[in-house]
């Protein structure tokens, strides 16, 4: 599945929608994580490109390897 930023914003984890987030152009499904409730984890929100935030807060991609890749961000 390829999504634009606008399309990705639909997958915000609220009201029963899936919770997706992009990092480095890869879209991950965070829906089943107990840490992402209603599309929110700490101060992060699903449905967005979290590349910048991810690099500030996480030392590596081992965190993302737990989540399924569902697509790629496109222009």
CHARMM-style PDB file with segment names, atoms N, HN, CA, C and O in Angstrom:
ATOM      1  N   UNK     1       0.851  -1.167   0.000  1.00  0.00      PROA
ATOM      2  CA  UNK     1       0.000   0.000   0.000  1.00  0.00      PROA
ATOM      3  C   UNK     1       0.901   1.236   0.000  1.00  0.00      PROA
ATOM      4  O   UNK     1       1.802   1.350   0.830  1.00  0.00      PROA
ATOM      5  N   UNK     2       0.665   2.129  -0.899  1.00  0.00      PROA
ATOM      6  HN  UNK     2      -0.067   2.036  -1.573  1.00  0.00      PROA
ATOM      7  CA  UNK     2       1.375   3.399  -0.944  1.00  0.00      PROA
ATOM      8  C   UNK     2       0.403   4.500  -0.562  1.00  0.00      PROA
ATOM      9  O   UNK     2      -0.715   4.559  -1.074  1.00  0.00      PROA
ATOM     10  N   UNK     3       0.839   5.379   0.348  1.00  0.00      PROA
ATOM     11  HN  UNK     3       1.747   5.332   0.763  1.00  0.00      PROA
ATOM     12  CA  UNK     3      -0.024   6.452   0.837  1.00  0.00      PROA
ATOM     13  C   UNK     3       0.703   7.782   0.791  1.00  0.00      PROA
ATOM     14  O   UNK     3       1.914   7.846   1.003  1.00  0.00      PROA
ATOM     15  N   UNK     4      -0.042   8.842   0.514  1.00  0.00      PROA
ATOM     16  HN  UNK     4      -1.026   8.790   0.342  1.00  0.00      PROA
ATOM     17  CA  UNK     4       0.485  10.196   0.665  1.00  0.00      PROA
ATOM     18  C   UNK     4       0.358  10.567   2.143  1.00  0.00      PROA
ATOM     19  O   UNK     4      -0.282   9.850   2.913  1.00  0.00      PROA
ATOM     20  N   UNK     5       0.960  11.674   2.535  1.00  0.00      PROA
ATOM     21  HN  UNK     5       1.480  12.256   1.910  1.00  0.00      PROA
ATOM     22  CA  UNK     5       0.810  12.145   3.917  1.00  0.00      PROA
ATOM     23  C   UNK     5      -0.657  12.403   4.258  1.00  0.00      PROA
ATOM     24  O   UNK     5      -1.109  12.113   5.366  1.00  0.00      PROA
ATOM     25  N   UNK     6      -1.378  12.940   3.310  1.00  0.00      PROA
ATOM     26  HN  UNK     6      -1.012  13.176   2.410  1.00  0.00      PROA
ATOM     27  CA  UNK     6      -2.804  13.211   3.534  1.00  0.00      PROA
ATOM     28  C   UNK     6      -3.573  11.908   3.760  1.00  0.00      PROA
ATOM     29  O   UNK     6      -4.409  11.834   4.660  1.00  0.00      PROA
ATOM     30  N   UNK     7      -3.301  10.893   2.962  1.00  0.00      PROA
ATOM     31  HN  UNK     7      -2.621  10.953   2.231  1.00  0.00      PROA
ATOM     32  CA  UNK     7      -3.970   9.600   3.121  1.00  0.00      PROA
ATOM     33  C   UNK     7      -3.550   8.923   4.428  1.00  0.00      PROA
ATOM     34  O   UNK     7      -4.372   8.304   5.104  1.00  0.00      PROA
ATOM     35  N   UNK     8      -2.272   9.044   4.775  1.00  0.00      PROA
ATOM     36  HN  UNK     8      -1.605   9.547   4.225  1.00  0.00      PROA
ATOM     37  CA  UNK     8      -1.775   8.465   6.024  1.00  0.00      PROA
ATOM     38  C   UNK     8      -2.500   9.045   7.231  1.00  0.00      PROA
ATOM     39  O   UNK     8      -2.734   8.334   8.208  1.00  0.00      PROA
ATOM     40  N   UNK     9      -2.855  10.307   7.179  1.00  0.00      PROA
ATOM     41  HN  UNK     9      -2.665  10.884   6.385  1.00  0.00      PROA
ATOM     42  CA  UNK     9      -3.505  10.966   8.314  1.00  0.00      PROA
ATOM     43  C   UNK     9      -4.833  10.304   8.703  1.00  0.00      PROA
ATOM     44  O   UNK     9      -5.275  10.442   9.844  1.00  0.00      PROA
ATOM     45  N   UNK    10      -5.465   9.596   7.781  1.00  0.00      PROA
ATOM     46  HN  UNK    10      -5.105   9.484   6.854  1.00  0.00      PROA
ATOM     47  CA  UNK    10      -6.705   8.873   8.099  1.00  0.00      PROA
ATOM     48  C   UNK    10      -6.446   7.771   9.118  1.00  0.00      PROA
ATOM     49  O   UNK    10      -7.303   7.493   9.956  1.00  0.00      PROA
ATOM     50  N   UNK    11      -5.289   7.148   9.058  1.00  0.00      PROA
ATOM     51  HN  UNK    11      -4.592   7.374   8.377  1.00  0.00      PROA
ATOM     52  CA  UNK    11      -4.955   6.005   9.910  1.00  0.00      PROA
ATOM     53  C   UNK    11      -4.364   6.490  11.232  1.00  0.00      PROA
ATOM     54  O   UNK    11      -3.197   6.250  11.540  1.00  0.00      PROA
ATOM     55  N   UNK    12      -5.196   7.172  11.993  1.00  0.00      PROA
ATOM     56  HN  UNK    12      -6.144   7.367  11.742  1.00  0.00      PROA
ATOM     57  CA  UNK    12      -4.759   7.804  13.232  1.00  0.00      PROA
ATOM     58  C   UNK    12      -5.060   6.976  14.492  1.00  0.00      PROA
ATOM     59  O   UNK    12      -4.758   7.414  15.602  1.00  0.00      PROA
ATOM     60  N   UNK    13      -5.645   5.799  14.330  1.00  0.00      PROA
ATOM     61  HN  UNK    13      -5.890   5.443  13.428  1.00  0.00      PROA
ATOM     62  CA  UNK    13      -5.923   4.929  15.467  1.00  0.00      PROA
ATOM     63  C   UNK    13      -7.141   5.308  16.286  1.00  0.00      PROA
ATOM     64  O   UNK    13      -7.408   4.689  17.315  1.00  0.00      PROA
ATOM     65  N   UNK    14      -7.865   6.287  15.860  1.00  0.00      PROA
ATOM     66  HN  UNK    14      -7.648   6.790  15.023  1.00  0.00      PROA
ATOM     67  CA  UNK    14      -9.049   6.731  16.608  1.00  0.00      PROA
ATOM     68  C   UNK    14     -10.321   6.148  16.001  1.00  0.00      PROA
ATOM     69  O   UNK    14     -10.378   5.822  14.815  1.00  0.00      PROA
ATOM     70  N   UNK    15     -11.336   6.027  16.851  1.00  0.00      PROA
ATOM     71  HN  UNK    15     -11.289   6.292  17.815  1.00  0.00      PROA
ATOM     72  CA  UNK    15     -12.661   5.581  16.424  1.00  0.00      PROA
ATOM     73  C   UNK    15     -12.618   4.282  15.628  1.00  0.00      PROA
ATOM     74  O   UNK    15     -13.360   4.114  14.661  1.00  0.00      PROA
ATOM     75  N   UNK    16     -11.748   3.366  16.041  1.00  0.00      PROA
ATOM     76  HN  UNK    16     -11.145   3.502  16.827  1.00  0.00      PROA
ATOM     77  CA  UNK    16     -11.672   2.050  15.408  1.00  0.00      PROA
ATOM     78  C   UNK    16     -10.797   1.961  14.173  1.00  0.00      PROA
ATOM     79  O   UNK    16     -10.665   0.887  13.586  1.00  0.00      PROA
ATOM     80  N   UNK    17     -10.182   3.095  13.758  1.00  0.00      PROA
ATOM     81  HN  UNK    17     -10.289   3.968  14.235  1.00  0.00      PROA
ATOM     82  CA  UNK    17      -9.303   3.060  12.595  1.00  0.00      PROA
ATOM     83  C   UNK    17      -7.947   2.464  12.979  1.00  0.00      PROA
ATOM     84  O   UNK    17      -7.557   2.513  14.145  1.00  0.00      PROA
ATOM     85  N   UNK    18      -7.235   1.905  12.011  1.00  0.00      PROA
ATOM     86  HN  UNK    18      -7.552   1.865  11.063  1.00  0.00      PROA
ATOM     87  CA  UNK    18      -5.888   1.381  12.219  1.00  0.00      PROA
ATOM     88  C   UNK    18      -4.964   2.542  12.588  1.00  0.00      PROA
ATOM     89  O   UNK    18      -5.236   3.691  12.238  1.00  0.00      PROA
ATOM     90  N   UNK    19      -3.883   2.244  13.287  1.00  0.00      PROA
ATOM     91  HN  UNK    19      -3.662   1.311  13.571  1.00  0.00      PROA
ATOM     92  CA  UNK    19      -2.882   3.247  13.666  1.00  0.00      PROA
ATOM     93  C   UNK    19      -1.610   2.988  12.872  1.00  0.00      PROA
ATOM     94  O   UNK    19      -0.872   2.046  13.160  1.00  0.00      PROA
ATOM     95  N   UNK    20      -1.358   3.824  11.877  1.00  0.00      PROA
ATOM     96  HN  UNK    20      -1.958   4.589  11.643  1.00  0.00      PROA
ATOM     97  CA  UNK    20      -0.164   3.720  11.051  1.00  0.00      PROA
ATOM     98  C   UNK    20       0.726   4.925  11.320  1.00  0.00      PROA
ATOM     99  O   UNK    20       0.241   6.002  11.665  1.00  0.00      PROA
ATOM    100  N   UNK    21       2.029   4.734  11.159  1.00  0.00      PROA
ATOM    101  HN  UNK    21       2.423   3.859  10.879  1.00  0.00      PROA
ATOM    102  CA  UNK    21       2.978   5.846  11.221  1.00  0.00      PROA
ATOM    103  C   UNK    21       4.120   5.544  10.260  1.00  0.00      PROA
ATOM    104  O   UNK    21       4.477   4.386  10.043  1.00  0.00      PROA
ATOM    105  N   UNK    22       4.684   6.596   9.690  1.00  0.00      PROA
ATOM    106  HN  UNK    22       4.394   7.537   9.866  1.00  0.00      PROA
ATOM    107  CA  UNK    22       5.790   6.439   8.743  1.00  0.00      PROA
ATOM    108  C   UNK    22       7.102   6.875   9.388  1.00  0.00      PROA
ATOM    109  O   UNK    22       7.147   7.842  10.148  1.00  0.00      PROA
ATOM    110  N   UNK    23       8.166   6.141   9.068  1.00  0.00      PROA
ATOM    111  HN  UNK    23       8.129   5.355   8.451  1.00  0.00      PROA
ATOM    112  CA  UNK    23       9.528   6.518   9.449  1.00  0.00      PROA
ATOM    113  C   UNK    23      10.406   6.213   8.244  1.00  0.00      PROA
ATOM    114  O   UNK    23      10.427   5.086   7.749  1.00  0.00      PROA
ATOM    115  N   UNK    24      11.123   7.213   7.781  1.00  0.00      PROA
ATOM    116  HN  UNK    24      11.106   8.128   8.183  1.00  0.00      PROA
ATOM    117  CA  UNK    24      11.981   7.082   6.599  1.00  0.00      PROA
ATOM    118  C   UNK    24      11.238   6.526   5.391  1.00  0.00      PROA
ATOM    119  O   UNK    24      11.790   5.732   4.629  1.00  0.00      PROA
ATOM    120  N   UNK    25       9.992   6.942   5.215  1.00  0.00      PROA
ATOM    121  HN  UNK    25       9.543   7.587   5.834  1.00  0.00      PROA
ATOM    122  CA  UNK    25       9.212   6.545   4.054  1.00  0.00      PROA
ATOM    123  C   UNK    25       8.538   5.194   4.153  1.00  0.00      PROA
ATOM    124  O   UNK    25       7.786   4.811   3.257  1.00  0.00      PROA
ATOM    125  N   UNK    26       8.794   4.468   5.225  1.00  0.00      PROA
ATOM    126  HN  UNK    26       9.405   4.779   5.953  1.00  0.00      PROA
ATOM    127  CA  UNK    26       8.174   3.157   5.436  1.00  0.00      PROA
ATOM    128  C   UNK    26       7.009   3.335   6.410  1.00  0.00      PROA
ATOM    129  O   UNK    26       7.146   3.995   7.440  1.00  0.00      PROA
ATOM    130  N   UNK    27       5.862   2.740   6.074  1.00  0.00      PROA
ATOM    131  HN  UNK    27       5.751   2.203   5.237  1.00  0.00      PROA
ATOM    132  CA  UNK    27       4.677   2.859   6.929  1.00  0.00      PROA
ATOM    133  C   UNK    27       4.522   1.592   7.758  1.00  0.00      PROA
ATOM    134  O   UNK    27       4.503   0.480   7.231  1.00  0.00      PROA
ATOM    135  N   UNK    28       4.412   1.790   9.072  1.00  0.00      PROA
ATOM    136  HN  UNK    28       4.427   2.693   9.500  1.00  0.00      PROA
ATOM    137  CA  UNK    28       4.282   0.683  10.020  1.00  0.00      PROA
ATOM    138  C   UNK    28       2.887   0.684  10.630  1.00  0.00      PROA
ATOM    139  O   UNK    28       2.285   1.740  10.827  1.00  0.00      PROA
ATOM    140  N   UNK    29       2.377  -0.516  10.929  1.00  0.00      PROA
ATOM    141  HN  UNK    29       2.866  -1.373  10.769  1.00  0.00      PROA
ATOM    142  CA  UNK    29       1.077  -0.668  11.581  1.00  0.00      PROA
ATOM    143  C   UNK    29       1.313  -0.839  13.080  1.00  0.00      PROA
ATOM    144  O   UNK    29       1.844  -1.860  13.518  1.00  0.00      PROA
ATOM    145  N   UNK    30       0.919   0.155  13.857  1.00  0.00      PROA
ATOM    146  HN  UNK    30       0.487   0.984  13.501  1.00  0.00      PROA
ATOM    147  CA  UNK    30       1.117   0.169  15.300  1.00  0.00      PROA
ATOM    148  C   UNK    30      -0.132  -0.252  16.063  1.00  0.00      PROA
ATOM    149  O   UNK    30      -0.134  -0.257  17.294  1.00  0.00      PROA
ATOM    150  N   UNK    31      -1.174  -0.597  15.353  1.00  0.00      PROA
ATOM    151  HN  UNK    31      -1.172  -0.592  14.353  1.00  0.00      PROA
ATOM    152  CA  UNK    31      -2.493  -0.836  15.923  1.00  0.00      PROA
ATOM    153  C   UNK    31      -2.505  -1.817  17.083  1.00  0.00      PROA
ATOM    154  O   UNK    31      -3.161  -1.560  18.091  1.00  0.00      PROA
ATOM    155  N   UNK    32      -1.803  -2.924  16.970  1.00  0.00      PROA
ATOM    156  HN  UNK    32      -1.269  -3.133  16.150  1.00  0.00      PROA
ATOM    157  CA  UNK    32      -1.886  -3.975  17.978  1.00  0.00      PROA
ATOM    158  C   UNK    32      -0.946  -3.784  19.162  1.00  0.00      PROA
ATOM    159  O   UNK    32      -0.912  -4.618  20.067  1.00  0.00      PROA
ATOM    160  N   UNK    33      -0.191  -2.702  19.164  1.00  0.00      PROA
ATOM    161  HN  UNK    33      -0.219  -2.024  18.429  1.00  0.00      PROA
ATOM    162  CA  UNK    33       0.723  -2.439  20.274  1.00  0.00      PROA
ATOM    163  C   UNK    33      -0.043  -1.923  21.485  1.00  0.00      PROA
ATOM    164  O   UNK    33      -0.891  -1.039  21.364  1.00  0.00      PROA
ATOM    165  N   UNK    34       0.257  -2.472  22.635  1.00  0.00      PROA
ATOM    166  HN  UNK    34       0.946  -3.190  22.734  1.00  0.00      PROA
ATOM    167  CA  UNK    34      -0.362  -1.999  23.871  1.00  0.00      PROA
ATOM    168  C   UNK    34       0.136  -0.611  24.260  1.00  0.00      PROA
ATOM    169  O   UNK    34      -0.452   0.044  25.121  1.00  0.00      PROA
ATOM    170  N   UNK    35       1.210  -0.167  23.632  1.00  0.00      PROA
ATOM    171  HN  UNK    35       1.687  -0.699  22.932  1.00  0.00      PROA
ATOM    172  CA  UNK    35       1.762   1.160  23.917  1.00  0.00      PROA
ATOM    173  C   UNK    35       1.097   2.262  23.095  1.00  0.00      PROA
ATOM    174  O   UNK    35       1.232   3.444  23.410  1.00  0.00      PROA
ATOM    175  N   UNK    36       0.378   1.871  22.041  1.00  0.00      PROA
ATOM    176  HN  UNK    36       0.268   0.910  21.786  1.00  0.00      PROA
ATOM    177  CA  UNK    36      -0.297   2.841  21.190  1.00  0.00      PROA
ATOM    178  C   UNK    36      -1.803   2.713  21.411  1.00  0.00      PROA
ATOM    179  O   UNK    36      -2.468   1.936  20.726  1.00  0.00      PROA
ATOM    180  N   UNK    37      -2.331   3.463  22.349  1.00  0.00      PROA
ATOM    181  HN  UNK    37      -1.790   4.094  22.905  1.00  0.00      PROA
ATOM    182  CA  UNK    37      -3.755   3.422  22.660  1.00  0.00      PROA
ATOM    183  C   UNK    37      -4.454   4.586  21.967  1.00  0.00      PROA
ATOM    184  O   UNK    37      -4.074   5.746  22.127  1.00  0.00      PROA
ATOM    185  N   UNK    38      -5.475   4.253  21.199  1.00  0.00      PROA
ATOM    186  HN  UNK    38      -5.784   3.311  21.068  1.00  0.00      PROA
ATOM    187  CA  UNK    38      -6.215   5.282  20.438  1.00  0.00      PROA
ATOM    188  C   UNK    38      -5.271   6.132  19.591  1.00  0.00      PROA
ATOM    189  O   UNK    38      -5.483   7.334  19.436  1.00  0.00      PROA
ATOM    190  N   UNK    39      -4.216   5.497  19.038  1.00  0.00      PROA
ATOM    191  HN  UNK    39      -4.043   4.520  19.165  1.00  0.00      PROA
ATOM    192  CA  UNK    39      -3.312   6.193  18.137  1.00  0.00      PROA
ATOM    193  C   UNK    39      -2.332   7.135  18.811  1.00  0.00      PROA
ATOM    194  O   UNK    39      -1.741   7.990  18.151  1.00  0.00      PROA
ATOM    195  N   UNK    40      -2.151   6.989  20.123  1.00  0.00      PROA
ATOM    196  HN  UNK    40      -2.631   6.295  20.660  1.00  0.00      PROA
ATOM    197  CA  UNK    40      -1.253   7.870  20.864  1.00  0.00      PROA
ATOM    198  C   UNK    40      -0.262   7.059  21.686  1.00  0.00      PROA
ATOM    199  O   UNK    40      -0.630   6.085  22.343  1.00  0.00      PROA
ATOM    200  N   UNK    41       1.000   7.473  21.642  1.00  0.00      PROA
ATOM    201  HN  UNK    41       1.300   8.264  21.108  1.00  0.00      PROA
ATOM    202  CA  UNK    41       2.052   6.873  22.468  1.00  0.00      PROA
ATOM    203  C   UNK    41       2.899   8.025  22.991  1.00  0.00      PROA
ATOM    204  O   UNK    41       3.583   8.710  22.232  1.00  0.00      PROA
ATOM    205  N   UNK    42       2.838   8.220  24.292  1.00  0.00      PROA
ATOM    206  HN  UNK    42       2.282   7.663  24.909  1.00  0.00      PROA
ATOM    207  CA  UNK    42       3.490   9.382  24.915  1.00  0.00      PROA
ATOM    208  C   UNK    42       3.009  10.640  24.212  1.00  0.00      PROA
ATOM    209  O   UNK    42       1.817  10.941  24.254  1.00  0.00      PROA
ATOM    210  N   UNK    43       3.893  11.375  23.574  1.00  0.00      PROA
ATOM    211  HN  UNK    43       4.862  11.130  23.541  1.00  0.00      PROA
ATOM    212  CA  UNK    43       3.448  12.588  22.870  1.00  0.00      PROA
ATOM    213  C   UNK    43       3.346  12.387  21.360  1.00  0.00      PROA
ATOM    214  O   UNK    43       3.127  13.346  20.620  1.00  0.00      PROA
ATOM    215  N   UNK    44       3.501  11.163  20.908  1.00  0.00      PROA
ATOM    216  HN  UNK    44       3.678  10.384  21.510  1.00  0.00      PROA
ATOM    217  CA  UNK    44       3.447  10.856  19.483  1.00  0.00      PROA
ATOM    218  C   UNK    44       2.033  10.494  19.062  1.00  0.00      PROA
ATOM    219  O   UNK    44       1.277   9.890  19.824  1.00  0.00      PROA
ATOM    220  N   UNK    45       1.688  10.872  17.836  1.00  0.00      PROA
ATOM    221  HN  UNK    45       2.302  11.363  17.218  1.00  0.00      PROA
ATOM    222  CA  UNK    45       0.372  10.581  17.293  1.00  0.00      PROA
ATOM    223  C   UNK    45       0.510   9.774  16.013  1.00  0.00      PROA
ATOM    224  O   UNK    45       1.356  10.073  15.170  1.00  0.00      PROA
ATOM    225  N   UNK    46      -0.317   8.758  15.872  1.00  0.00      PROA
ATOM    226  HN  UNK    46      -1.004   8.515  16.557  1.00  0.00      PROA
ATOM    227  CA  UNK    46      -0.342   7.955  14.650  1.00  0.00      PROA
ATOM    228  C   UNK    46      -0.945   8.781  13.515  1.00  0.00      PROA
ATOM    229  O   UNK    46      -1.550   9.829  13.742  1.00  0.00      PROA
ATOM    230  N   UNK    47      -0.767   8.288  12.298  1.00  0.00      PROA
ATOM    231  HN  UNK    47      -0.275   7.437  12.114  1.00  0.00      PROA
ATOM    232  CA  UNK    47      -1.295   8.985  11.132  1.00  0.00      PROA
ATOM    233  C   UNK    47      -0.360  10.053  10.607  1.00  0.00      PROA
ATOM    234  O   UNK    47      -0.767  10.924   9.839  1.00  0.00      PROA
ATOM    235  N   UNK    48       0.895   9.986  11.024  1.00  0.00      PROA
ATOM    236  HN  UNK    48       1.226   9.278  11.649  1.00  0.00      PROA
ATOM    237  CA  UNK    48       1.866  11.013  10.645  1.00  0.00      PROA
ATOM    238  C   UNK    48       3.206  10.404  10.244  1.00  0.00      PROA
ATOM    239  O   UNK    48       3.459   9.216  10.441  1.00  0.00      PROA
ATOM    240  N   UNK    49       4.045  11.249   9.681  1.00  0.00      PROA
ATOM    241  HN  UNK    49       3.840  12.214   9.521  1.00  0.00      PROA
ATOM    242  CA  UNK    49       5.439  10.892   9.428  1.00  0.00      PROA
ATOM    243  C   UNK    49       6.206  11.249  10.698  1.00  0.00      PROA
ATOM    244  O   UNK    49       6.350  12.425  11.035  1.00  0.00      PROA
ATOM    245  N   UNK    50       6.692  10.238  11.393  1.00  0.00      PROA
ATOM    246  HN  UNK    50       6.575   9.283  11.120  1.00  0.00      PROA
ATOM    247  CA  UNK    50       7.385  10.443  12.668  1.00  0.00      PROA
ATOM    248  C   UNK    50       8.908  10.298  12.551  1.00  0.00      PROA
ATOM    249  O   UNK    50       9.584  10.032  13.545  1.00  0.00      PROA
ATOM    250  N   UNK    51       9.440  10.470  11.356  1.00  0.00      PROA
ATOM    251  HN  UNK    51       8.891  10.687  10.548  1.00  0.00      PROA
ATOM    252  CA  UNK    51      10.878  10.280  11.139  1.00  0.00      PROA
ATOM    253  C   UNK    51      11.714  11.153  12.072  1.00  0.00      PROA
ATOM    254  O   UNK    51      12.594  10.647  12.769  1.00  0.00      PROA
ATOM    255  N   UNK    52      11.454  12.420  12.091  1.00  0.00      PROA
ATOM    256  HN  UNK    52      10.739  12.831  11.525  1.00  0.00      PROA
ATOM    257  CA  UNK    52      12.245  13.336  12.918  1.00  0.00      PROA
ATOM    258  C   UNK    52      12.127  12.988  14.400  1.00  0.00      PROA
ATOM    259  O   UNK    52      13.136  12.939  15.103  1.00  0.00      PROA
ATOM    260  N   UNK    53      10.921  12.747  14.877  1.00  0.00      PROA
ATOM    261  HN  UNK    53      10.101  12.787  14.306  1.00  0.00      PROA
ATOM    262  CA  UNK    53      10.703  12.404  16.270  1.00  0.00      PROA
ATOM    263  C   UNK    53      11.383  11.087  16.639  1.00  0.00      PROA
ATOM    264  O   UNK    53      11.950  10.949  17.723  1.00  0.00      PROA
ATOM    265  N   UNK    54      11.317  10.133  15.729  1.00  0.00      PROA
ATOM    266  HN  UNK    54      10.856  10.246  14.848  1.00  0.00      PROA
ATOM    267  CA  UNK    54      11.909   8.821  15.984  1.00  0.00      PROA
ATOM    268  C   UNK    54      13.416   8.935  16.193  1.00  0.00      PROA
ATOM    269  O   UNK    54      13.960   8.335  17.120  1.00  0.00      PROA
ATOM    270  N   UNK    55      14.084   9.689  15.350  1.00  0.00      PROA
ATOM    271  HN  UNK    55      13.642  10.177  14.596  1.00  0.00      PROA
ATOM    272  CA  UNK    55      15.531   9.824  15.463  1.00  0.00      PROA
ATOM    273  C   UNK    55      15.959  10.577  16.721  1.00  0.00      PROA
ATOM    274  O   UNK    55      17.055  10.359  17.238  1.00  0.00      PROA
ATOM    275  N   UNK    56      15.103  11.453  17.205  1.00  0.00      PROA
ATOM    276  HN  UNK    56      14.213  11.630  16.785  1.00  0.00      PROA
ATOM    277  CA  UNK    56      15.420  12.156  18.446  1.00  0.00      PROA
ATOM    278  C   UNK    56      15.272  11.259  19.665  1.00  0.00      PROA
ATOM    279  O   UNK    56      15.973  11.448  20.659  1.00  0.00      PROA
ATOM    280  N   UNK    57      14.361  10.276  19.603  1.00  0.00      PROA
ATOM    281  HN  UNK    57      13.791  10.123  18.795  1.00  0.00      PROA
ATOM    282  CA  UNK    57      14.001   9.504  20.796  1.00  0.00      PROA
ATOM    283  C   UNK    57      14.479   8.067  20.821  1.00  0.00      PROA
ATOM    284  O   UNK    57      14.547   7.472  21.896  1.00  0.00      PROA
ATOM    285  N   UNK    58      14.809   7.493  19.695  1.00  0.00      PROA
ATOM    286  HN  UNK    58      14.754   7.977  18.821  1.00  0.00      PROA
ATOM    287  CA  UNK    58      15.163   6.076  19.645  1.00  0.00      PROA
ATOM    288  C   UNK    58      16.547   5.888  19.022  1.00  0.00      PROA
ATOM    289  O   UNK    58      16.867   6.502  18.004  1.00  0.00      PROA
ATOM    290  N   UNK    59      17.363   5.032  19.646  1.00  0.00      PROA
ATOM    291  HN  UNK    59      17.103   4.534  20.472  1.00  0.00      PROA
ATOM    292  CA  UNK    59      18.716   4.838  19.145  1.00  0.00      PROA
ATOM    293  C   UNK    59      18.825   3.951  17.906  1.00  0.00      PROA
ATOM    294  O   UNK    59      19.864   3.949  17.247  1.00  0.00      PROA
ATOM    295  N   UNK    60      17.786   3.207  17.579  1.00  0.00      PROA
ATOM    296  HN  UNK    60      16.941   3.209  18.114  1.00  0.00      PROA
ATOM    297  CA  UNK    60      17.892   2.315  16.428  1.00  0.00      PROA
ATOM    298  C   UNK    60      16.547   1.814  15.966  1.00  0.00      PROA
ATOM    299  O   UNK    60      15.510   2.096  16.565  1.00  0.00      PROA
ATOM    300  N   UNK    61      16.594   1.063  14.888  1.00  0.00      PROA
ATOM    301  HN  UNK    61      17.437   0.834  14.401  1.00  0.00      PROA
ATOM    302  CA  UNK    61      15.357   0.585  14.290  1.00  0.00      PROA
ATOM    303  C   UNK    61      14.854  -0.715  14.904  1.00  0.00      PROA
ATOM    304  O   UNK    61      13.856  -1.262  14.435  1.00  0.00      PROA
ATOM    305  N   UNK    62      15.518  -1.225  15.941  1.00  0.00      PROA
ATOM    306  HN  UNK    62      16.329  -0.781  16.322  1.00  0.00      PROA
ATOM    307  CA  UNK    62      15.040  -2.452  16.561  1.00  0.00      PROA
ATOM    308  C   UNK    62      13.617  -2.290  17.074  1.00  0.00      PROA
ATOM    309  O   UNK    62      12.857  -3.258  17.110  1.00  0.00      PROA
ATOM    310  N   UNK    63      13.254  -1.093  17.463  1.00  0.00      PROA
ATOM    311  HN  UNK    63      13.871  -0.307  17.434  1.00  0.00      PROA
ATOM    312  CA  UNK    63      11.898  -0.824  17.945  1.00  0.00      PROA
ATOM    313  C   UNK    63      10.892  -1.047  16.825  1.00  0.00      PROA
ATOM    314  O   UNK    63       9.848  -1.663  17.040  1.00  0.00      PROA
ATOM    315  N   UNK    64      11.194  -0.557  15.650  1.00  0.00      PROA
ATOM    316  HN  UNK    64      12.042  -0.057  15.475  1.00  0.00      PROA
ATOM    317  CA  UNK    64      10.271  -0.685  14.525  1.00  0.00      PROA
ATOM    318  C   UNK    64      10.181  -2.104  13.991  1.00  0.00      PROA
ATOM    319  O   UNK    64       9.173  -2.471  13.388  1.00  0.00      PROA
ATOM    320  N   UNK    65      11.201  -2.897  14.198  1.00  0.00      PROA
ATOM    321  HN  UNK    65      12.020  -2.598  14.688  1.00  0.00      PROA
ATOM    322  CA  UNK    65      11.190  -4.261  13.658  1.00  0.00      PROA
ATOM    323  C   UNK    65      10.082  -5.113  14.265  1.00  0.00      PROA
ATOM    324  O   UNK    65       9.771  -6.184  13.744  1.00  0.00      PROA
ATOM    325  N   UNK    66       9.486  -4.652  15.354  1.00  0.00      PROA
ATOM    326  HN  UNK    66       9.739  -3.782  15.777  1.00  0.00      PROA
ATOM    327  CA  UNK    66       8.382  -5.390  15.978  1.00  0.00      PROA
ATOM    328  C   UNK    66       7.045  -5.159  15.272  1.00  0.00      PROA
ATOM    329  O   UNK    66       6.082  -5.885  15.517  1.00  0.00      PROA
ATOM    330  N   UNK    67       6.984  -4.174  14.415  1.00  0.00      PROA
ATOM    331  HN  UNK    67       7.767  -3.584  14.216  1.00  0.00      PROA
ATOM    332  CA  UNK    67       5.731  -3.809  13.783  1.00  0.00      PROA
ATOM    333  C   UNK    67       5.710  -4.175  12.305  1.00  0.00      PROA
ATOM    334  O   UNK    67       6.727  -4.067  11.621  1.00  0.00      PROA
ATOM    335  N   UNK    68       4.548  -4.610  11.811  1.00  0.00      PROA
ATOM    336  HN  UNK    68       3.721  -4.698  12.367  1.00  0.00      PROA
ATOM    337  CA  UNK    68       4.464  -4.972  10.396  1.00  0.00      PROA
ATOM    338  C   UNK    68       4.573  -3.746   9.481  1.00  0.00      PROA
ATOM    339  O   UNK    68       4.035  -2.678   9.773  1.00  0.00      PROA
ATOM    340  N   UNK    69       5.273  -3.932   8.387  1.00  0.00      PROA
ATOM    341  HN  UNK    69       5.711  -4.799   8.150  1.00  0.00      PROA
ATOM    342  CA  UNK    69       5.337  -2.904   7.340  1.00  0.00      PROA
ATOM    343  C   UNK    69       4.089  -3.083   6.484  1.00  0.00      PROA
ATOM    344  O   UNK    69       3.795  -4.182   6.014  1.00  0.00      PROA
ATOM    345  N   UNK    70       3.357  -1.980   6.289  1.00  0.00      PROA
ATOM    346  HN  UNK    70       3.596  -1.088   6.671  1.00  0.00      PROA
ATOM    347  CA  UNK    70       2.127  -2.056   5.495  1.00  0.00      PROA
ATOM    348  C   UNK    70       2.210  -1.267   4.197  1.00  0.00      PROA
ATOM    349  O   UNK    70       1.303  -1.329   3.368  1.00  0.00      PROA
ATOM    350  N   UNK    71       3.311  -0.516   4.020  1.00  0.00      PROA
ATOM    351  HN  UNK    71       4.048  -0.466   4.694  1.00  0.00      PROA
ATOM    352  CA  UNK    71       3.422   0.232   2.780  1.00  0.00      PROA
ATOM    353  C   UNK    71       4.513   1.272   2.845  1.00  0.00      PROA
ATOM    354  O   UNK    71       5.404   1.245   3.695  1.00  0.00      PROA
ATOM    355  N   UNK    72       4.397   2.212   1.884  1.00  0.00      PROA
ATOM    356  HN  UNK    72       3.674   2.234   1.194  1.00  0.00      PROA
ATOM    357  CA  UNK    72       5.420   3.234   1.734  1.00  0.00      PROA
ATOM    358  C   UNK    72       4.777   4.590   1.492  1.00  0.00      PROA
ATOM    359  O   UNK    72       3.718   4.692   0.873  1.00  0.00      PROA
ATOM    360  N   UNK    73       5.429   5.616   1.985  1.00  0.00      PROA
ATOM    361  HN  UNK    73       6.290   5.533   2.488  1.00  0.00      PROA
ATOM    362  CA  UNK    73       4.971   6.973   1.817  1.00  0.00      PROA
ATOM    363  C   UNK    73       5.349   7.464   0.426  1.00  0.00      PROA
ATOM    364  O   UNK    73       6.488   7.295  -0.008  1.00  0.00      PROA
ATOM    365  N   UNK    74       4.403   8.067  -0.265  1.00  0.00      PROA
ATOM    366  HN  UNK    74       3.478   8.204   0.088  1.00  0.00      PROA
ATOM    367  CA  UNK    74       4.650   8.599  -1.606  1.00  0.00      PROA
ATOM    368  C   UNK    74       4.249  10.069  -1.636  1.00  0.00      PROA
ATOM    369  O   UNK    74       3.515  10.547  -0.772  1.00  0.00      PROA
ATOM    370  N   UNK    75       4.741  10.764  -2.635  1.00  0.00      PROA
ATOM    371  HN  UNK    75       5.338  10.375  -3.337  1.00  0.00      PROA
ATOM    372  CA  UNK    75       4.438  12.189  -2.767  1.00  0.00      PROA
ATOM    373  C   UNK    75       3.081  12.390  -3.386  1.00  0.00      PROA
ATOM    374  OT1 UNK    75       2.652  13.528  -3.577  1.00  0.00      PROA
TER     375      UNK     75
END
